[in-house]
């Protein structure tokens, strides 16, 4: 398959205070990105290429305090157009995950904990 533009996904810890965000991200088709802890105000990001005709997806198990949930942070069909310039910015907040939507030039809540 020919590879199209590379994409980049950013997970930003916007939980506030001194709250760390634990993440484990992986792609069923591509690879396991391993586990890591994102410190307050920091981010974790990765790049990948997409093949035409395939459905690239990345999921992340995330948690802080007693919250724990799995989120689909990248799905080619859902996100390829709404993320601007092949970059998807997720702001992880106490009430859920917000994605930067290029069309509206703002973050919009996509998931709740």
Protein Blocks (a to p, Z undefined) as FASTA:
>chain_A
ZZddddddddddfegpjbdcddddddfklmcebjadddehiacdddddddehiacddddd
ddehjbccdddfbdfklmmmmpgghiacddddfkbccdddfklopacdfbdZZ
